[in-house]
Amino acid sequence: MSILVLNVGSSSVKFAIFVRRDGGLAEIARGNRARAAGLAQGEAINEVDLALVADTLETAEREIGSLEAVGHRIVHGGRAFLAPVAIDARSLAAIAALAPLAPLHQPHNLMGVRAVAQLRPGLRQVACFDTAFHRTQPELHRRLPLPEIYFEQGIERYGFHGLSYAWLTQEIARLRGATPRRMLAFHLGAGASACAILEGRSHDTSMGFSTIDGLMMATRPGAVDPGVILHLLGQGVVEKELTELLYTRSGLRGVSGLTADMKTLLASNESAAARAIEMFCRRAAVVGAGLAVALGGLDAIVFTGGIGEHAPAIRDKIVAQLSLFGARIDAPSNARNDARISPDGADVECWIVKADEERVIAEATAALA
């Protein structure tokens, strides 16, 4: 069995190639192709994107021969999609109808699906959803404090980064022999979120209706007082300007005034860089503490994502603020980015799991194909 995984974003096409070996899936290659900026998104695929997907397909076919299936990361599955699905005309239409819930993500995800269908008609395709992992959350945790009519219209807390948390839950069981009963997981990267995982299932999470909510991120603010939005609207700021502010000009970039890159900020001597880092870590710890309440305590804290895996100083600052739950960091292990970064005997274990959303997608695609 040969599988290509596509993760299409606004600026890139990430891919990974897998083959069936010894009863499992072996990764052959992965890569990241840049997309041209400013291309309109719609059902008609522009020639530049079509050529990019075609080249990716050809790369995979040179490596492993003909493909059996292509798996896609789809950001939003709404209430309809609780698990990966085979893509056909009906499911594609339902996925496309969710685009208003993720306007900066879904159209790009769909570009990859439509391009493959155009280039390789009949090739099986599978959609894997970032929201699906969180559909196990109790309704109490999914509701927003708004009138009932809005919940009926689908306005609720969906949560995201579900593919990352699905892999984290699977991998932590392998690393330590069992899944911790009450686990606080942090996906820290350009996008950042936290998830309360109870007995291996999503119980609560920081991201809500949109990918703006929750933790401070590289260019997104996380939770912000809605009164600020109303004030800006009253000052004449239009929707396009608000969208740009909340998705591309806030977070680490906005606070520091320097960059959205955490590595650069950690190396900087500028006071604005230090302020951005402190705000990032404080927000993560405060949200994490709230999720610990939802869990009724903590057995483990697990970090993943680019920052979560590679920034010892960030992990140290976050865990230090969660020490009231019994969490502690072992400094040498943390500095080496070891899998386990807490000392023996700690009341709350601390771990690092290397993100691998592509493998989750490949396994789901293999199962459906």
C-alpha angles and dihedrals in degrees: 000000000000123000135184118203118204126194106181118191134171094271106023149024111227116194141179131190123214136181132191112256132164093348094310142070119272120200112231101179145338135194148162125236120195119234124217113258125244099025114150117243121224143119090285110077115224117233095246094057092041090055090048093053091043090055091049092051091048091050090054093046092051089053100045110005122240117006124238096197146347121225121204135200108229115188100207128041097162116199094314102066116060096159140013115297138196109252117241133148093279098048091042090055091049092050091048090051088062093061093102088062092056106020095164095048115026098062090054093047089051092051089067093049094049093044093053091047090052095045099039109024111197096022109133116250129191129197119214116191130218091208098050096082090061097053088092090070116113115255090247089066094045098052125094121214092256133112116290094251091070093053088051088054091056099260103143142115106287103169125212142215085065095145089055092049092047090057092043091054091049095045098045088058089055094046098049102022097250140033113262110246095227110031130173109202125193121198101193119181137099083317114040135193143150129223133198105218116193117192091339096310131102109260102168137347141193100234112077134175092343140021090253095072131092123015127035109261141188095281103353123082100218115213111010131173107268086218088072089059092048090048092051091048088052089052090057100260108153129221094259092054092047091050091051092047095050098040106033113013105046136065118048092348094050097044097043096039084211115076145331092230113106094201091057092047092051090053093048126100093203116120090223089059091052090048092052091050093049092049091048093051096042092052092049091050095046093050090043091053090053091051089050087058089053088053094046091239139337136274098169144007116209127190128202138158129066096299094034092055101039110030111079092175092057093049090048094052093048096046092046089060090049093051090109086076092054097263118148136173126223101222099211093046091047092049090053093048089236119179092249113041101172125088122252111275096026112151089225118036119221122208144172121221120189109233118244110167090155092064091051089053092046092051092049091047092050091051093052097038 
